[in-house]
């Protein structure tokens, strides 16, 4: 890897920490606009905006809580296969 003396966890943890603020701010600003459109928009667009709001919330959750553990498990499985 790029940092041979560090475990996989250390660079991924610092990456998540550095991008967490940007992820939250981007999601909040997107949600603010979507909520405004949901409240002020017409009936034709309301269901679409609701789906977008749901997608932003789930996407933010997945970015923060799912992506790093999946990457860690994938790396652990790859290293286990390489050692065998």
N, C-alpha and C positions, 0 to 999 in steps of 0.2 A: 504494500500500500504506500501511500504518500508519506505517512508517518510510521515508520517501522517500529519505533519504541513505544508507541501509544496503542492501547487497545482500540477496538472499533467504537466502543462506547464514548470515549473522550472527545474525539472530533465531532461525532454526531451530536453529542450533548451541547458542545459549544456552538454548533451550527444552528440547532434548534433555538438556543438561547438568543443568538444574534438575530434570528429572523422572526421571533415570536412577536415582538412589538409591531413590526411591519405587517405581519399577518393579521393581527387583531385590528390595527388601524384600517387596513384595507377592507376587512370584513365589516367593520362598523360603518365606514363611510358608504359602502355599497348597501348595507341594510338601511341606512338613513334615507337614501334615495329611493330604495324599493318601498319602504314604508310610506313615504310621501306619495309615490305613485299609487300604492294600494289604497290609501285614504282618499286622495283627490281624483284618481283615475275612474274611468267608467267601468260598467259591469263587464264589458267585453275583454278588458285587459286584467281584471282583478284576479281571475283564477291563474293566469300565467304568472303574474307578479307573486302570488302566493307560492307557486311552485319554485320561483326564483329565490324567494326568501328561505324556503325550506332547503334548497340546494346550497345556498351560501352558508347556512348554519351547519349543515352536515359536512360540507366541504372544509369548513374551518375546523370542525371537530376532527375530521379525518387527517388533516394536515398536522395538527398538533399531537393527537393521541394515537394515531394508527400508523402513520408512515414510518416513524422512527423504529418502533418495535418490529415491524415487518422487515425493515432493512437490516436490523440487528439479527433477527432470526435467519434471514436469508444468508447473511455473512457467516453466521455460526454454522449453518448447514453446509455451506460451501467449504469452509475450513475443515469441517469434520470429514467431508469427502476427500479433501486433498491429503489429509494425514493418513487415511486408511490405505 
